[in-house]
Amino acid sequence: MQIFIRATTTEGKIELFNTERILTIQPKKNGTTKILMGAGLYWDVITDSIEIIDCINDLLTEIRGAKL
């Protein structure tokens, strides 16, 4: 089972990140965290919003409840 991180970006969007694809996680002093996925692709997220999604039911709930 893959593990995902759920986090709210600094733009207010909810993102799900596959932990197997994350290269680095860099906390910043301003209450945000930079998640680097590779090749310059990164997201700044609100540190307090980061949650682990490690259950298929939780993952499906997040996907079905996503507000687009």
N, C-alpha and C positions, 0 to 999 in steps of 0.2 A: 504494500500500500504506500502510495506516495503521500508526502506531507506537504501541505500548503500553508502559506502565511496569508492572512487577510489583513489589509491595512487601508487606511484612508489617506489619499494623497493630499498634498498641500493645496491642490485645486478642488478638493472636496469629493473626488471620485473614489469609489471602493474598488480595490484591485486584489486579485488573488495571484500569489506568486508560488510557483513550484520550487520547493527548496532544493531540488536536485539541479536546478538551472541557475541558482544564485551564485555569483562569483564572490562578492563581498557585501558585507553589511557594515556601514560606517555611521555610528551615532554622531550627532552634531550637538553643539552647546545650546542651540536655539529651540530645542524640543522636537527636532525632526531627525529622521534617519534616512540616509541615502542607501538604496538597494540597487546594486550594480548587477545587471544580467549579462553583460558582455558587449563588446564592440561599441562602447560608448552609450549603450542603452541602459538608462537608469531612471529611477523614480525617487523623489523626495516624499517621504510619508511622515505622518504625525506619529511620533514614537509611542505615545499612549494608546494609539488605536491598533497596534500590532497584536494579532491573535494567531494561535496555531490552529489549523484545521487538519486533524489527523484521522478523521472518521468519514467514511463515504457518505453517511447520512448527513453529517454537518456540511460536507462539500456540496451535496445536492440541494440542501436547504439554502446555502449561500447563492448557488447558481439560480435556483428558482425564484429567490427573493430579490434578485438584483434589480435595481431601478435603473433603467437605461434612459 
